Amino acid sequence: MKHIGFYGGSSIVELGSASEMAHFFSVLNKQIHDVNDQKILSQFYQKYLHLHELEEASSLMTQLRQGLSEELKYRFFRYFEGMEHCIKSAQGFHEDWGIYKPVRIVITDMPDFMTDRDRPLEQYDALGPHDPPFWSR
């Protein structure tokens, strides 16, 4: 089983399997009613978050977290905390070094992580709306 997690800035947070990550996003998608919120969530699920989307994505995750049952908040605690950690890491890395290392979902096992880490953003950008994300392949 491949382990999947969040990566951003200089941080990696390993979370679980691809199916668990897909379930997390499925739960979140059920709460989304705004087109822009859907776009951000979809962008993160399939590709990566742009620097200008980080604050909005962080706010969205806080809002979505608050709308969950206590059971789901507990179950996905590490996902929400991991995403926030990677967002802060990406922002800090950008502030300190002037380089944006995007927040994205990656395979956290070696050597697959190295491939995901080094994958050009153009490959993510080339994904069509029905293409599976790289981490789920």
C-alpha positions in Angstrom: 0.0 0.0 0.0 1.3 3.4 -0.9 1.2 6.1 1.7 -0.3 9.4 0.7 0.1 12.8 2.4 0.5 16.5 2.0 3.7 18.3 0.9 4.4 22.0 0.9 7.3 24.2 1.6 9.8 22.0 3.4 7.2 19.8 5.1 5.8 16.4 4.4 2.9 15.0 6.4 2.1 11.3 5.8 -1.5 10.5 6.4 -2.7 7.2 5.0 -3.8 5.4 1.8 -5.0 6.8 -1.5 -8.5 5.5 -0.7 -8.5 7.3 2.7 -7.4 10.6 1.0 -10.2 10.2 -1.6 -12.7 9.6 1.2 -11.6 12.7 3.0 -12.2 14.8 -0.1 -15.5 13.1 -0.8 -16.7 14.1 2.7 -15.6 17.7 2.1 -17.1 17.9 -1.4 -20.5 17.0 0.1 -20.4 20.3 2.1 -19.4 22.6 -0.8 -22.1 24.8 -2.4 -19.9 27.6 -3.7 -18.4 27.3 -7.2 -15.1 29.0 -6.1 -14.8 26.8 -3.1 -15.3 23.8 -5.3 -12.6 25.0 -7.7 -10.1 25.4 -4.8 -10.9 22.0 -3.4 -10.7 20.4 -6.8 -7.4 22.2 -7.6 -5.9 20.8 -4.4 -7.2 17.3 -4.9 -6.0 16.9 -8.5 -3.1 19.3 -8.8 -1.7 21.8 -6.3 -2.5 25.1 -4.6 -1.2 28.3 -6.0 0.5 30.8 -3.6 -2.5 33.2 -4.0 -4.9 30.4 -3.0 -3.3 29.5 0.3 -5.2 31.9 2.6 -8.5 31.1 1.0 -7.8 27.3 1.1 -6.9 27.6 4.8 -10.2 29.5 5.5 -12.2 27.0 3.5 -10.7 24.0 5.4 -11.5 25.7 8.7 -15.1 26.3 7.6 -15.5 22.7 6.3 -14.0 21.3 9.5 -16.5 23.2 11.6 -19.3 21.7 9.6 -18.4 18.1 10.2 -19.8 15.8 12.9 -17.6 15.2 16.0 -16.8 11.7 14.7 -15.6 13.0 11.3 -13.6 15.9 13.0 -11.8 13.3 15.1 -11.3 10.9 12.1 -9.8 13.6 9.9 -8.0 15.6 12.5 -4.6 14.8 11.1 -5.7 15.7 7.6 -6.8 19.2 8.6 -3.7 19.7 10.8 -1.4 18.4 8.2 -2.8 20.7 5.5 -2.5 23.7 7.8 1.1 22.7 8.6 2.0 22.4 4.9 0.3 25.7 4.1 2.3 27.5 6.8 5.5 25.8 5.7 5.0 26.9 2.1 4.2 30.4 3.1 7.3 30.6 5.4 9.5 29.1 2.7 8.3 31.7 0.3 8.8 34.5 2.8 12.3 33.4 3.7 13.7 32.3 0.4 11.4 33.8 -2.3 10.6 30.4 -3.6 7.1 28.9 -3.6 7.1 25.1 -3.0 3.4 24.4 -3.7 1.1 22.6 -1.3 0.0 19.4 -2.9 -1.0 15.8 -2.3 1.9 13.3 -2.9 3.0 9.8 -2.4 5.1 9.9 0.8 6.9 6.6 0.3 10.5 6.6 -1.0 11.4 6.6 -3.9 8.0 7.6 -5.2 8.1 10.8 -3.1 11.2 11.9 -4.9 9.4 11.6 -8.2 6.4 13.6 -6.9 8.6 16.2 -5.3 10.5 16.8 -8.5 7.5 16.6 -10.9 7.3 19.8 -12.9 4.2 21.9 -12.2 3.6 21.9 -16.0 2.7 18.2 -15.7 0.1 19.0 -13.1 -1.2 21.9 -15.2 -1.6 19.6 -18.2 -4.0 17.3 -16.4 -7.5 17.4 -17.8 -10.6 17.6 -15.6 -11.2 13.8 -15.8 -7.6 12.7 -15.4 -6.7 11.0 -12.1 -4.3 12.9 -9.8 -0.7 11.6 -9.9 -0.9 10.4 -6.3 -3.8 8.0 -7.0 -2.2 6.2 -9.9 
